[in-house]
Amino acid sequence: MKKVLILWIMALMVTLPISAQVLKNIDEIAPFSEGLAAVRKGKQWGFINEEGKMVIAFRDDIYVSPKSDETKTGVLGVKYPLFNEGLCLIKQTVEDGVPVFGFIDTSGKVVIEPQFLNIYPFKDGFTTAVLFDKTIKGENEFKLKIYEYKFFDVRVSATGEITDYFEKRDHIQMTVKRYQMPEIGAKILNKNLVATHTAEQGWSINKLETKN
């Protein structure tokens, strides 16, 4: 009888699924989005697929807002790293710690270089953002480079192409002590219309130029 019981238990163990640990020492797990879920270890984030396989290694440039406000639709509303239309936000710092944002694809490749001070999520292949542009104007008497800073509300495609320049932005302080993340002054209404904002005129509705 004992021999029969042992054989029955062994047969049951063969037929039952055995869980296999694929990752450990994870500090935080985000919801799945587009087949991938972000996982955090320390200050770094990576991504797993639906089989639990690590498909994007842990890295320190994947962005989440330190004090996320889900009422915001720009980068301040990013509670977890998520893929949207195959893209996930990354962050770099410039100019005394001011953050700029770009995107990686689902392989972890940087496909849109960090260059935006604020950006809405992509929808139907496009979004709007505040573009940060820095160019060298020359050198001073001490041979130090002199830079010119320009800021624009723009429309950008999911491939990183700046398709439209809207309003030029002023009064953005690019030092971390004075910096305040700018609100995005352009909103796509549909494939034909965009709303743009200026302090003097409020919101205006404009037609987008179609390109053949």
N, C-alpha and C positions, 0 to 999 in steps of 0.2 A: 504493500500500500504506500509506504514511504517513497519507494522508487517511482511509482506512478505519479505521486504528487510533485516530486522534483522534476520529472520530465514535463509535467503540465506547466509548471512555473517557468521552465526554460523556454518552452514553446510560446508562452504568453509574452515573455521578454523579447523574443524575436519579432513578434507581430506588432508590438507596441512601438510608436515612434519614439526615438531617442533625441532629446533636444541637444543641439550642439552650440556651444558658446562661441560667438563670432567676434564680439567686442567686449571689453571690460574696462572698468575704471572711468566710465563716462559720467560727466557731471550734469549734463543737460541734453535733452532730446527734443527737437522741434517737430511739429507736425509734418507729414509727408506733403509734398507739393510737386506735381509733375513727375511723380515716380521717385523722388529723392527726399530724404529727410536730413536736416542738419543735426550734427551731434557736437557737443562741446567738451573739450578736455582742457581744464585751466582757462586760459584766455584765447585758446585757438578753437576754430570751428573746422569741421570737415563734413562730408556728405556720404550717406550710405544709400544703397538702392533697396528695393523691396525684398530682396533676399538677405539683407543685412550685410552685404559686401561693401567695404569701403571703396568708393569710386572717386572721391576727391579727398586727398590727404589733408590732415590738419594743417591749417595755415592761419596767420595772424592778420590778414587783410580783409577777411569776410566781415561784413558790417552788420551790427545791430545797434539800435539807438540805446544809449545808456539809461535814458529816462523816456521810454517810448510812450507816445501819446497816440492812441489808436484813432483819435478823432482827426489826426493829421494824415494827409495822403501823400506827403513827400517823404523824405528820408527820416524825419522825426517820428513817423508812425511805424517804423520797422521794428517789431518786437522780436521776431525770429528771422534768421536767414531763410529766404524762400526763393525758389525759382519761379519766374513769371515770364512766359513766352521764351523759355530756354535761357534766361539770363538771371544772374544773382548779383546783388550789389557788393562791391568791394570799396575799401577806403584807403587813401594815402593821405599824408599830411604834408603841407607846404607852408611857406611863409610863417614861421614861428608857431607851427602847430595847427594851422587852420586846415580842416578836412576837405578833401575833394573826392568825388565819387566816380566810379566806373563800373564795369561789369565783367564777370567771367561767364563762360558757357558751361554746359553740363559735363564737359571733360576737364574743367578747371583752367582752361586757357583764357587769358585776358583778351577779350574781343573788343571792348570799348575802354580805352585808357582813361584813368581817373582825370577828369577835367571839369566836373560840374560841382557847383556849390550846393545845389539842391535839385532834385529831379523827381517827377511823378513816375509811378509804375507804367510800364508799356501796355498799350492796348492796340490790337490790330496792327502791330508793327511800328508804332510811333509813340512818342511822348513829348513833353515839353520840360525844359530845364533852365537853370541859370548857368551859363557858360563862363568859365574863368579863363581869360587869355592873357598870357604874359610874354612880352617881347622885349628884346634888348634894344635900347635906344642909343647906347654908346657907353663911354667911360668918363669918369670925372678926373680931376687933376691928380688923384691918388691911384689912378688906374683901377678903380672899382667900377664894376658894371652898373649902369643905370637902366632900370627896367620901366616899362610902361605897362600898366594894368588896365584891362578892358573887361567889361562884364555885359553880357547880353542875355535876354530871354530868347530861347531858340526852340525850334522843333528838331528832334533827332530821331533817326530811324534805328531799328533794332540791330542794324549792321554798324552803327556808329557814325553814319553820315549826318552832318548838320545840313538839313534840307531848307531851313528858313531861319533868318535872323529877324527878330521883332524889335522890341525896345532896347536901347542901350541903357544900362543900369549905372547909377552913380552912388557915391557915398557908402561904399562897402569898404570897411576897414579890414585890411588883411593882416592884422596882428591879433594874436589869440586873446589878449586882454580887452580889446575893443570889438572883436568880431561878433556879429550876430548873424546867424544863418538867414539869408534873404528868403522871403516868400517868392514863389514862382509867379511871375507876372504874365503868364500866357497859359491858356487852357484850351485844349482841343475839344470842340463841341461835337463835331462829326467829321467825316472825311473832306468836307468842303469848307468848314467854318472853324475859326479860332477866335477866342476872346483874349484881348490884351489889356493890360492895366497900366495906367500912369497916375501919379499922385495928383496931377492937375486936372485930368479928364475922367478919372474913374475907369470903368470898363468900356471897351469898344469891341464890336463884333466885326470881324474882317473875313473876307474870302481868302482861302488858301489858293495859291497858284498851282495849277495842275501842270505836271511835266510829262511830255510825251516820251 
